[in-house]
């Protein structure tokens, strides 16, 4: 089995991309299992084969312990750790080629608690896996927003220790030349530096330059693939990159 963990900030489009990827793989006659890891989601745009909500009742956790939404999510994920082996067995019983895992929307609560990486590593076991890190077009359209998104992606990679593919989500909300500019920033780091110099001042420029130099020392920014889950565009290109990584292709952040 090949595992894909979809990770990104709240509202970045993880659930919709999960649905679109499932449809695309199914239409290509490839078998796929969908896993929902968000205990607080109400109505995801897909039918999950394995669902954390069957093992943890988010509403009950919130009520029983008198917690708010974020606290209940943290507690639910901590409780879910004891059910990971059951969930993995459920996935294995489907006997399909690909597994798409839709991770919780509150990425910081999932990634920076010990339960998040533990759930990911236990679910995948020794199977080949990668993360799809979604850069939200609303944020990544500015040089500073793009750079901060890339830095967050690096942090996420360190937490989960998986090869990582960067996806520019919701490119359909941008103009074509805006999408092209974002892609060019990953292909030529000096174009991004020029944009940062002309659009930022003071400490923001200093911090941005320092981060850029760090990324440059690591080999530069990783390519980003524009994928519109709404229009079903870019998925074929994404699939090609998935195959490259699954077959052992290198990935800058996956080699840290």
Secondary structure as UniProt FT lines:
FT   STRAND          2..8
FT   TURN            10..11
FT   HELIX           14..27
FT   TURN            28..29
FT   STRAND          32..36
FT   TURN            39..40
FT   STRAND          50..51
FT   HELIX           52..54
FT   HELIX           58..65
FT   HELIX           69..80
FT   HELIX           81..83
FT   HELIX           84..94
FT   STRAND          98..102
FT   HELIX           107..111
FT   HELIX           114..124
FT   TURN            125..126
FT   STRAND          128..136
FT   HELIX           137..140
FT   HELIX           143..160
FT   STRAND          163..169
FT   HELIX           171..173
FT   HELIX           176..187
FT   HELIX           189..199
FT   HELIX           202..217
FT   TURN            218..219
FT   STRAND          224..228
FT   TURN            229..232
FT   HELIX           235..246
FT   TURN            247..248
FT   HELIX           253..255
//
